[in-house]
Amino acid sequence: MSTEKTSIEKPNTDQQLPEKLLIANRGEIAVRIIQACADMGIASVAIYADDDIESMHVELADEAWGLAGATAKDTYLNIAAIIEIAKKSKATMIHPGYGFLSERAEFAQAVIDAGLKWIGPSPSAIENLGDKIAARKIAASVGAPLVQGTQDPLKHADEALDFAKQYGLPIAIKAAFGGGGRGLKVVWKLEEVKEQYDSAVREALAAFGRGECFVEQYLDRPRHLEAQVIADQHGNVVVLGTRDCSLQRRNQKLVEEAPAPFISESTYQEILSSAKAICQAADYVGAGTVEYLLSRDGKLSFLEVNTRLQVEHPVTEATTNVDLVVEQIRVALGHELSIQATPKAQGHAIEFRINAEDPSRGFIPAFGHIHLFEAPTGNGVRIETGVRSGSLVSSHFDSLMAKLIVTGPTRDIAIARAKRALKQFKIEGIASVLDFHRAVLNEADFTDEFKVHTRWIENDFKQVLAPVKRSIPNQKQPLLLSYMEIDGKLHRLGLPANLFAQGANPAATSTEIAPALELQPEHLLAPISGMISAWKVEHGQQVEEGQVVAIMEAMKMEVPVLAHCSGKIEILSTQTTTCQADHLIAKIV
């Protein structure tokens, strides 16, 4: 399926075909790459899953081709389908964005084998650095700082248990392939090792298609620091600067800033030198990020290498005046880097990830239609988004809706501008983390003393946030929207909803709103909108308050369902049931 938009091609005097870049991704990063293509005069090709047919990246690209599927596995992780579209669209380059296939060596190889330019590091570099175990060995070979960890993937949970007994708790069980916090479990009790290992393997399989995991010592309450690296095909490797990404929930970043504040000169220099050495040893090409943990006593430890562009790349762009996406494309075209040495940071930048999550309920993911999306404007404000009013946040994909990047000549001025921008930001109809971001900017731990660490939200953030108002279904749907291809172009049709008989087409009839559930003390409600993937207890079993009784899945993340009281459980929803947040799934009497 394709939609081709009118575009004007510049005359090509050297008789070579003009470049055409396919974006193997969605959402705000697809929009970001499309904009970079437009700046460079390169035609862009979007791909889309069923839920993304009305998405912004589909509209903005010069061409858009459907992947004929709903899930990540069938669409943005479908290598064969993406390569086929690249050939049909006559694309010459593929940019993977981040997430999905961006760190899959087999995808990079498939792109190269198809005769296309791959915007990223070589398959061997992805294999060596994307495999966190191999990356640790490379880091050790160049003298980078490291904590204890296993040298090979775990064969079973008992190996993780043996490691914990030898080196002590806490430990981190981590997916060997992947990133973004998925497939990463921190274990604080020996009796939880097996359950957390199994959960990490399941998440890794769901998110990355590979379930191998390893284990390493977990530094309690560390800061998360990283170095942005860019390298070309001529052997030039430049570390553009540092970032701090310590504000996280479920091991996924929420707030990032550049340069990393409040670190010593020796720590800064160690990050720069080891990051460059690691990338040189791996013959790295393209944009990449070398990540570290910094303990409270100043101990720096290599964490991993992300062999792709990062979500937080805009804060580095804002403080270096380097367009990282343009630089990635230039590198893939064989050009030398436009910058040859680490630049002095210009001012300060802070990025706030605007996720569809409810911070009042443990940052559980939300999905549905956005009724209102009104982004802030003004001096020092940059917005990157793939949504707008009316957009769908799909349950099949990541919860990131937008990024707010705020800059200023100093960190204090950037924080002041961030307060103004977040006050202006409005999102209605779906849960968002806006209230959390506003609250963080009133926390001295972040603004003044910088006591934040990777578990600061779970351990130290005490502000009580009001529950986010839930999306309400429309009472009427005046038009039934449909799409039709005519001569390779996609057209949207709006048909009167009453064209179909009542009941013949549910999408064309009015939506009834179910009466509100009268909550009783024994009611156990779904904490998120998603699927019940497993019940951990049997019907009629005695359970204790705080016990994990079920596992739910949404947006490739597993969320435990905890018993809110003690008693015998009556299970009302079967495994694999998909339900909305606050749906009654069991009773405990």
C-alpha positions as CSV (number, residue, x, y, z in Angstrom):
1,M,0.0,0.0,0.0
2,S,1.4,3.4,-0.8
3,T,0.6,7.0,-0.9
4,E,2.8,9.2,-3.1
5,K,2.7,13.0,-2.7
6,T,3.6,15.6,-5.3
7,S,7.3,16.6,-5.1
8,I,9.6,18.6,-7.2
9,E,12.9,16.9,-8.0
10,K,16.0,19.0,-8.6
11,P,17.9,18.5,-11.8
12,N,20.6,15.9,-11.5
13,T,23.6,16.8,-13.6
14,D,25.7,13.7,-12.8
15,Q,23.1,11.4,-14.1
16,Q,23.0,9.5,-10.8
17,L,19.6,8.7,-9.2
18,P,18.6,11.2,-6.5
19,E,18.8,9.9,-3.0
20,K,15.5,8.7,-1.4
21,L,15.5,7.8,2.3
22,L,13.1,5.3,3.8
23,I,12.5,5.7,7.6
24,A,12.0,2.4,9.2
25,N,10.2,3.9,12.2
26,R,7.2,5.9,13.4
27,G,6.2,8.7,15.6
28,E,8.3,11.8,16.5
29,I,11.6,10.3,15.4
30,A,10.1,9.6,11.9
31,V,9.0,13.2,11.8
32,R,12.4,14.4,12.9
33,I,14.1,12.4,10.1
34,I,11.6,13.6,7.5
35,Q,12.4,17.2,8.5
36,A,16.2,16.5,8.1
37,C,15.6,15.0,4.7
38,A,13.7,18.1,3.6
39,D,16.5,20.3,4.8
40,M,18.9,18.3,2.7
41,G,16.7,18.0,-0.4
42,I,16.3,14.3,0.0
43,A,13.0,12.6,-0.7
44,S,11.5,10.8,2.3
45,V,9.5,7.5,2.4
46,A,7.4,6.6,5.5
47,I,6.1,3.2,6.5
48,Y,3.1,2.7,8.8
49,A,1.2,0.1,10.8
50,D,-2.6,0.0,10.7
51,D,-2.9,2.2,13.8
52,D,-0.6,4.8,12.2
53,I,-2.5,5.4,9.0
54,E,-3.5,8.9,10.1
55,S,-0.2,9.7,11.8
56,M,1.8,12.8,11.3
57,H,4.8,11.0,9.8
58,V,2.6,9.5,7.2
59,E,1.3,12.9,6.2
60,L,4.6,14.7,6.2
61,A,6.7,12.2,4.2
62,D,6.9,12.5,0.4
63,E,5.7,8.9,0.2
64,A,4.0,6.5,2.7
65,W,3.7,2.8,2.4
66,G,1.5,0.5,4.5
67,L,2.9,-2.5,6.3
68,A,-0.5,-4.3,6.5
69,G,-0.3,-5.2,10.2
70,A,-1.1,-4.0,13.7
71,T,1.7,-5.3,16.0
72,A,5.3,-4.3,16.1
73,K,6.3,-7.9,15.0
74,D,4.2,-7.7,11.9
75,T,5.2,-4.1,11.0
76,Y,8.2,-2.2,12.2
77,L,10.1,-5.4,13.1
78,N,9.3,-7.1,9.8
79,I,12.6,-6.9,8.0
80,A,11.4,-8.6,4.8
81,A,8.4,-6.3,4.5
82,I,10.5,-3.2,5.0
83,I,13.1,-4.2,2.5
84,E,10.4,-5.0,0.0
85,I,8.9,-1.5,0.4
86,A,12.3,0.0,0.0
87,K,12.7,-1.7,-3.3
88,K,9.2,-0.8,-4.5
89,S,9.6,2.8,-3.5
90,K,13.1,2.9,-5.1
91,A,14.6,4.1,-1.9
92,T,18.4,4.4,-1.8
93,M,18.9,4.7,2.0
94,I,17.3,3.5,5.2
95,H,17.4,5.2,8.5
96,P,16.2,3.0,11.4
97,G,15.6,5.8,14.0
98,Y,15.7,4.3,17.5
99,G,14.0,1.3,19.0
100,F,12.5,-1.4,16.7
101,L,15.3,-2.6,14.3
102,S,17.8,0.1,14.9
103,E,20.2,-2.1,16.8
104,R,19.6,-5.3,14.9
105,A,22.7,-6.4,13.0
106,E,20.7,-8.7,10.7
107,F,18.6,-5.7,9.6
108,A,21.7,-3.6,8.8
109,Q,23.0,-6.5,6.8
110,A,19.7,-7.0,5.0
111,V,19.8,-3.3,4.0
112,I,23.3,-3.6,2.7
113,D,22.6,-6.8,0.9
114,A,19.7,-5.1,-0.9
115,G,22.1,-2.6,-2.3
116,L,20.9,0.3,-0.1
117,K,22.9,2.7,2.1
118,W,22.5,1.9,5.8
119,I,22.5,4.9,8.1
120,G,24.2,3.5,11.1
121,P,27.2,1.5,12.2
122,S,28.3,-1.7,10.4
123,P,26.6,-5.0,11.3
124,S,29.7,-6.2,13.0
125,A,29.9,-3.1,15.2
126,I,26.2,-3.4,16.1
127,E,26.8,-7.1,16.9
128,N,29.8,-6.4,19.1
129,L,28.5,-3.3,20.9
130,G,24.8,-4.1,20.8
131,D,25.6,-7.4,22.6
132,K,26.1,-6.0,26.0
133,I,28.4,-8.9,27.0
134,A,30.7,-8.4,24.1
135,A,30.6,-4.6,24.7
136,R,31.8,-5.2,28.2
137,K,34.8,-7.1,26.9
138,I,35.6,-4.3,24.4
139,A,35.3,-1.7,27.2
140,A,37.6,-3.8,29.4
141,S,40.2,-4.1,26.6
142,V,40.6,-0.3,26.4
143,G,40.7,0.2,30.2
144,A,37.2,1.6,30.6
145,P,35.8,1.5,34.2
146,L,33.6,-1.6,34.9
147,V,31.6,-3.3,37.7
148,Q,31.5,-7.1,38.1
149,G,29.3,-9.0,35.6
150,T,28.9,-12.3,33.8
151,Q,31.1,-13.0,30.8
152,D,28.4,-14.9,28.8
153,P,24.6,-15.1,28.6
154,L,22.8,-16.8,31.4
155,K,21.5,-20.3,30.7
156,H,19.0,-20.2,33.5
157,A,18.0,-18.3,36.6
158,D,20.2,-20.4,38.9
159,E,23.3,-18.7,37.4
160,A,21.9,-15.3,38.3
161,L,21.3,-16.6,41.8
162,D,24.8,-17.8,42.1
163,F,26.2,-14.4,41.0
164,A,24.0,-12.7,43.6
165,K,25.3,-14.9,46.3
166,Q,28.9,-14.3,45.2
167,Y,28.9,-10.6,44.7
168,G,25.9,-9.5,46.8
169,L,22.6,-7.7,46.1
170,P,21.3,-5.7,44.3
171,I,21.9,-7.2,40.9
172,A,20.7,-6.1,37.5
173,I,19.4,-8.8,35.1
174,K,19.7,-7.2,31.6
175,A,18.7,-8.1,28.0
176,A,21.9,-8.8,26.1
177,F,20.3,-7.3,23.0
178,G,18.3,-4.2,23.2
179,G,17.8,-1.1,25.4
180,G,15.4,1.5,26.6
181,G,14.9,-0.3,29.9
182,R,13.1,-3.2,28.4
183,G,14.3,-6.6,29.6
184,L,16.1,-5.0,32.6
185,K,15.2,-6.1,36.1
186,V,16.8,-5.0,39.3
187,V,16.7,-7.7,42.0
188,W,16.9,-6.8,45.7
189,K,15.9,-10.1,47.3
190,L,17.3,-13.6,46.6
191,E,13.8,-15.1,46.5
192,E,12.9,-12.8,43.6
193,V,15.8,-13.8,41.3
194,K,14.0,-16.5,39.3
195,E,10.8,-14.5,38.8
196,Q,12.7,-11.4,37.7
197,Y,14.9,-13.4,35.4
198,D,11.9,-15.0,33.7
199,S,10.3,-11.6,33.4
200,A,13.4,-10.1,31.8
201,V,13.6,-12.9,29.3
202,R,9.9,-12.4,28.3
203,E,10.3,-8.7,27.9
204,A,13.5,-9.1,25.9
205,L,11.8,-11.5,23.6
206,A,8.7,-9.3,23.1
207,A,10.7,-6.1,22.5
208,F,13.8,-7.4,20.6
209,G,13.1,-10.9,19.5
210,R,15.9,-12.3,21.5
211,G,15.8,-13.4,25.1
212,E,19.4,-13.7,26.1
213,C,20.2,-12.0,29.4
214,F,23.3,-11.4,31.6
215,V,23.8,-10.1,35.1
216,E,26.0,-7.5,36.7
217,Q,26.4,-5.7,40.0
218,Y,23.8,-2.9,40.4
219,L,25.1,0.4,41.8
220,D,22.5,1.6,44.3
221,R,21.3,5.2,43.6
222,P,23.8,6.0,40.9
223,R,23.6,8.8,38.3
224,H,23.2,7.9,34.7
225,L,25.7,9.7,32.5
226,E,26.4,9.3,28.8
227,A,28.6,10.5,25.9
228,Q,27.3,11.3,22.5
229,V,29.7,10.0,19.8
230,I,29.7,10.5,16.0
231,A,32.2,8.8,13.7
232,D,32.7,8.8,9.9
233,Q,33.9,6.3,7.4
234,H,37.4,7.9,7.3
235,G,38.4,7.0,10.9
236,N,37.4,10.2,12.6
237,V,35.7,9.7,16.0
238,V,34.4,12.7,17.9
239,V,32.7,12.8,21.3
240,L,30.3,15.7,21.1
241,G,29.7,16.0,24.8
242,T,28.0,14.6,27.9
243,R,24.4,14.2,29.1
244,D,22.8,13.3,32.4
245,C,19.8,11.0,32.2
246,S,19.3,10.1,35.8
247,L,15.6,10.9,36.1
248,Q,14.0,7.5,35.2
249,R,11.1,5.3,35.9
250,R,11.1,1.6,35.3
251,N,14.7,2.1,34.0
252,Q,13.4,4.3,31.2
253,K,14.5,8.0,31.0
254,L,12.1,10.8,31.6
255,V,14.3,13.9,31.8
256,E,17.7,14.4,30.2
257,E,20.1,17.4,30.0
258,A,23.3,18.5,28.5
259,P,26.0,19.0,29.4
260,A,25.9,16.7,32.4
261,P,25.9,19.0,35.4
262,F,27.8,18.8,38.7
263,I,30.5,16.3,37.6
264,S,34.2,16.7,38.3
265,E,36.7,17.5,35.5
266,S,38.3,14.1,36.0
267,T,35.0,12.3,35.6
268,Y,34.3,14.4,32.4
269,Q,37.7,13.6,30.9
270,E,37.4,9.9,31.8
271,I,34.0,9.7,30.0
272,L,35.4,11.4,26.9
273,S,38.5,9.4,26.6
274,S,37.0,6.0,27.3
275,A,34.0,6.6,25.0
276,K,36.2,7.5,22.2
277,A,38.5,4.5,22.8
278,I,35.6,2.1,22.9
279,C,34.2,3.3,19.6
280,Q,37.6,3.3,17.9
281,A,38.2,-0.3,19.1
282,A,34.9,-1.3,17.6
283,D,35.6,0.5,14.2
284,Y,32.4,2.5,14.9
285,V,30.7,4.6,12.2
286,G,27.7,6.9,12.7
287,A,26.0,8.2,15.8
288,G,26.2,6.3,19.0
289,T,26.0,6.7,22.8
290,V,28.3,5.3,25.4
291,E,26.5,5.1,28.8
292,Y,27.9,5.1,32.3
293,L,26.8,4.9,35.9
294,L,28.3,7.2,38.5
295,S,28.0,6.0,42.1
296,R,27.4,8.3,45.0
297,D,31.1,8.0,46.0
298,G,32.3,9.0,42.6
299,K,32.9,5.6,41.1
300,L,32.3,5.6,37.3
301,S,31.3,2.3,35.6
302,F,30.7,1.6,31.9
303,L,27.1,0.5,31.3
304,E,26.5,-0.1,27.6
305,V,26.8,1.3,24.1
306,N,23.6,2.2,22.2
307,T,24.5,1.8,18.5
308,R,22.0,4.3,17.2
309,L,20.6,7.7,17.6
310,Q,19.2,8.4,21.1
311,V,15.8,9.9,22.1
312,E,17.7,12.6,24.0
313,H,19.9,13.7,21.1
314,P,18.3,17.1,20.8
315,V,19.9,18.4,24.0
316,T,23.3,17.7,22.5
317,E,22.3,19.4,19.3
318,A,21.1,22.4,21.2
319,T,24.4,22.8,23.0
320,T,26.8,22.0,20.1
321,N,24.9,23.4,17.1
322,V,25.5,20.0,15.4
323,D,22.4,18.5,13.6
324,L,23.0,14.8,14.4
325,V,20.4,13.4,12.0
326,V,21.9,15.4,9.1
327,E,25.4,14.3,10.3
328,Q,24.2,10.7,10.2
329,I,23.0,11.0,6.7
330,R,26.2,12.8,5.6
331,V,28.3,10.0,7.1
332,A,26.3,7.4,5.3
333,L,26.9,9.3,2.0
334,G,30.7,9.0,2.6
335,H,31.4,12.6,3.8
336,E,33.8,13.5,6.6
337,L,32.4,14.8,9.9
338,S,31.6,18.5,9.9
339,I,33.3,18.8,13.3
340,Q,36.6,17.3,14.2
341,A,37.0,17.9,18.0
342,T,34.8,17.9,21.1
343,P,33.2,21.4,21.1
344,K,32.7,23.5,24.2
345,A,29.1,23.3,25.3
346,Q,27.1,26.4,24.5
347,G,24.6,27.0,27.3
348,H,22.4,24.3,28.8
349,A,19.5,22.2,27.5
350,I,16.9,20.0,29.2
351,E,14.6,17.5,27.5
352,F,11.3,16.4,29.0
353,R,9.8,13.2,27.5
354,I,6.1,13.7,27.2
355,N,4.8,10.1,27.6
356,A,1.2,8.8,27.6
357,E,1.5,7.6,31.2
358,D,-0.3,8.3,34.5
359,P,2.3,9.4,37.1
360,S,-0.3,9.3,39.8
361,R,-0.6,5.5,39.3
362,G,3.0,4.5,39.0
363,F,3.5,5.7,35.5
364,I,1.3,3.1,34.0
365,P,0.9,3.5,30.2
366,A,-2.2,4.9,28.7
367,F,-3.6,4.8,25.2
368,G,-6.5,6.2,23.2
369,H,-7.2,9.4,21.3
370,I,-5.8,12.7,22.2
371,H,-8.6,15.3,22.5
372,L,-6.3,18.3,22.8
373,F,-2.6,18.7,22.1
374,E,-1.4,22.3,22.6
375,A,2.4,22.7,22.7
376,P,4.2,25.7,24.2
377,T,6.1,28.3,22.3
378,G,8.6,31.0,23.1
379,N,12.3,31.7,23.5
380,G,14.3,28.6,24.1
381,V,11.5,26.2,23.4
382,R,11.7,23.3,20.9
383,I,9.0,20.7,20.4
384,E,9.5,17.3,18.6
385,T,6.3,15.3,18.2
386,G,4.5,12.8,16.1
387,V,1.0,13.6,17.5
388,R,-1.6,16.4,17.6
389,S,-5.1,16.9,18.6
390,G,-7.1,13.8,17.5
391,S,-4.1,11.5,17.2
392,L,-4.3,7.9,18.4
393,V,-1.8,6.7,21.0
394,S,-1.7,3.0,20.1
395,S,-1.4,0.2,22.7
396,H,0.9,-1.6,20.3
397,F,3.8,0.8,20.6
398,D,5.9,3.0,22.9
399,S,4.1,5.7,25.0
400,L,6.3,8.6,23.9
401,M,4.1,11.3,22.3
402,A,6.5,14.3,22.2
403,K,9.7,15.8,23.6
404,L,10.0,19.3,25.0
405,I,13.5,20.7,24.8
406,V,14.3,23.9,26.6
407,T,17.5,25.8,26.3
408,G,19.1,28.7,28.1
409,P,22.5,30.3,28.6
410,T,22.7,28.7,32.0
411,R,21.0,25.7,33.7
412,D,19.0,28.1,36.0
413,I,17.6,30.0,33.0
414,A,16.8,26.7,31.2
415,I,14.9,25.6,34.3
416,A,13.0,28.9,34.5
417,R,12.0,28.6,30.8
418,A,11.0,25.0,31.4
419,K,8.6,26.0,34.1
420,R,7.0,28.5,31.8
421,A,6.8,26.0,28.9
422,L,5.3,23.2,31.0
423,K,2.7,25.6,32.4
424,Q,1.6,26.3,28.8
425,F,1.6,22.7,27.7
426,K,-1.9,21.2,27.4
427,I,-2.8,17.6,26.7
428,E,-6.4,16.4,27.2
429,G,-8.2,13.1,26.7
430,I,-5.3,10.8,27.6
431,A,-2.9,10.6,30.6
432,S,0.5,12.3,30.3
433,V,3.5,12.9,32.6
434,L,3.1,16.7,32.4
435,D,2.2,17.0,36.1
436,F,5.2,15.0,37.1
437,H,7.6,17.3,35.1
438,R,6.0,20.4,36.6
439,A,6.4,18.9,40.1
440,V,10.1,18.0,39.5
441,L,10.9,21.6,38.7
442,N,9.8,22.4,42.3
443,E,12.1,19.8,43.8
444,A,15.4,21.1,45.3
445,D,17.0,17.7,44.6
446,F,16.7,18.5,40.9
447,T,16.9,22.3,40.7
448,D,19.5,23.1,43.3
449,E,21.4,20.2,45.0
450,F,21.1,17.7,42.2
451,K,20.6,14.6,44.4
452,V,18.7,12.8,41.7
453,H,19.6,9.2,40.8
454,T,18.2,6.4,38.7
455,R,15.8,5.3,41.5
456,W,15.0,8.8,42.8
457,I,11.4,8.7,41.5
458,E,10.7,5.4,43.4
459,N,12.6,6.3,46.5
460,D,12.6,10.0,47.1
461,F,9.9,11.7,45.1
462,K,7.1,12.3,47.6
463,Q,4.7,14.7,45.9
464,V,1.2,13.3,45.5
465,L,-0.1,13.9,42.0
466,A,-3.8,14.0,41.1
467,P,-5.1,11.2,38.9
468,V,-5.3,12.2,35.3
469,K,-8.7,12.5,33.8
470,R,-9.5,9.5,31.5
471,S,-10.4,9.7,27.9
472,I,-14.2,9.5,27.3
473,P,-15.5,7.8,24.2
474,N,-17.4,9.9,21.7
475,Q,-21.2,9.6,22.0
476,K,-21.5,9.8,18.2
477,Q,-19.4,9.3,15.2
478,P,-20.8,11.4,12.4
479,L,-18.4,10.1,9.8
480,L,-17.0,6.6,9.1
481,L,-13.5,7.2,7.9
482,S,-12.0,4.8,5.4
483,Y,-9.0,4.8,3.0
484,M,-8.8,3.7,-0.6
485,E,-5.9,3.3,-3.0
486,I,-6.4,4.8,-6.5
487,D,-3.4,4.5,-8.9
488,G,-1.0,4.1,-6.0
489,K,-2.3,7.1,-4.1
490,L,-4.0,6.9,-0.7
491,H,-7.3,8.8,-0.4
492,R,-9.3,9.3,2.8
493,L,-13.1,8.9,2.5
494,G,-15.7,10.1,5.0
495,L,-19.0,8.3,4.8
496,P,-22.1,9.1,6.8
497,A,-22.3,6.9,9.8
498,N,-26.0,6.1,9.2
499,L,-25.2,4.7,5.8
500,F,-25.1,1.3,7.4
501,A,-28.0,-0.3,9.3
502,Q,-27.9,-0.2,13.0
503,G,-25.7,-3.1,14.2
504,A,-24.3,-3.9,10.7
505,N,-21.1,-1.8,11.3
506,P,-20.2,-1.1,14.9
507,A,-17.8,1.6,13.9
508,A,-20.6,3.5,12.3
509,T,-23.0,3.5,15.2
510,S,-23.0,5.6,18.4
511,T,-20.8,4.4,21.2
512,E,-22.5,3.6,24.4
513,I,-20.7,4.6,27.6
514,A,-20.8,1.8,30.2
515,P,-22.2,2.9,33.5
516,A,-19.5,3.7,36.2
517,L,-18.6,0.8,38.4
518,E,-19.6,1.3,42.0
519,L,-16.3,0.5,43.7
520,Q,-16.4,-2.0,46.6
521,P,-13.5,-2.7,49.1
522,E,-13.1,-6.2,47.7
523,H,-12.7,-5.1,44.1
524,L,-9.3,-5.6,42.4
525,L,-9.0,-3.3,39.4
526,A,-6.7,-3.4,36.4
527,P,-3.9,-0.9,37.0
528,I,-3.4,-0.3,33.2
529,S,-5.1,-0.7,29.9
530,G,-3.7,-3.8,28.4
531,M,-3.8,-7.6,28.4
532,I,-3.7,-10.0,31.3
533,S,-0.8,-12.2,30.2
534,A,-0.7,-14.4,33.3
535,W,-2.4,-15.1,36.6
536,K,0.1,-15.9,39.4
537,V,-2.5,-17.4,41.7
538,E,-5.4,-19.8,41.5
539,H,-9.1,-19.0,41.8
540,G,-10.0,-19.3,45.5
541,Q,-6.4,-19.0,46.7
542,Q,-5.5,-17.1,49.8
543,V,-3.4,-14.0,48.9
544,E,-1.6,-11.4,51.0
545,E,-1.7,-7.6,50.6
546,G,1.1,-6.5,48.2
547,Q,1.4,-10.0,46.6
548,V,1.8,-10.2,42.8
549,V,-1.4,-11.9,41.7
550,A,-1.2,-11.3,37.9
551,I,0.9,-9.8,35.1
552,M,-0.5,-7.3,32.6
553,E,1.2,-6.2,29.3
554,A,1.0,-3.0,27.5
555,M,3.4,-1.2,25.1
556,K,5.9,-4.1,25.4
557,M,6.1,-3.6,29.2
558,E,5.1,-6.0,31.9
559,V,3.2,-4.5,34.9
560,P,2.5,-6.5,38.0
561,V,-1.0,-6.5,39.5
562,L,-0.7,-6.4,43.3
563,A,-3.3,-7.5,45.8
564,H,-4.7,-4.4,47.5
565,C,-5.7,-6.5,50.6
566,S,-5.5,-10.0,52.1
567,G,-8.1,-12.7,51.5
568,K,-9.3,-15.3,49.1
569,I,-9.2,-14.2,45.4
570,E,-12.1,-14.7,43.0
571,I,-10.7,-14.3,39.5
572,L,-13.2,-12.6,37.1
573,S,-11.1,-12.1,34.0
574,T,-9.3,-14.9,32.2
575,Q,-5.7,-14.9,31.0
576,T,-5.3,-13.1,27.6
577,T,-8.2,-10.8,28.4
578,T,-7.7,-7.2,27.2
579,C,-9.3,-4.6,29.4
580,Q,-9.2,-0.9,30.2
581,A,-7.6,0.6,33.2
582,D,-9.8,0.4,36.3
583,H,-11.7,-2.6,34.9
584,L,-12.8,-5.1,37.5
585,I,-10.7,-8.2,37.1
586,A,-11.0,-9.9,40.5
587,K,-12.4,-9.8,44.0
588,I,-10.5,-10.4,47.2
589,V,-12.9,-11.4,50.0
